């Protein structure tokens, strides 16, 4: 699995979810979009929500 500055991809996804409460829904949507772009750029599979 790829390592993003000490964070796993699942941890990065969880960070986006947790910041929704504090940063607001629009900011969380932008962060999720950026994370998706990063996954695509690195050509790695995006984690699937359970």
N, C-alpha and C positions, 0 to 999 in steps of 0.2 A: 504494500500500500504506500502511496505517496505521503510525504511528510511536508507539511506547510508550516515552517517555522516552529516546529514542535507540536503543532496541532494536527490531528488526523482530520480527514474529510468529514467524518461524522461529527467531530467536535466543532468544526467550522459551521456545519449546518445547524447544530444546536445553539451556537452563539447567535446566529441570525434569528432563530426563534425566540431566544430569551431577550434579545434587545427590542423586540416588537413592543413590549409593554412600556419601556423607557423612551425609545426613540420615536415610536409611533408607527402605524401601519404603512404609510407611504415610504418611510425610510427603510423598513424591513423588506418591502417589496423590491426596492432598489438594490439592497444588499443581496437578496436572494438572486436577483438577476445578474449581478456582478459575479456571484459565486458560480452560477451556471455558465457564464462566459468563461470563467477561469477553467472550469472542468472541461469545457469544449476545447479551449486553447491547448490544454495539456493532453487532450485526447484520452481522457479517463472517464469511466462510467460514473454517472451521478448516483449517489446513494438513493435508494427508494424508500419512501416513508413506509413504516409498518402500520 
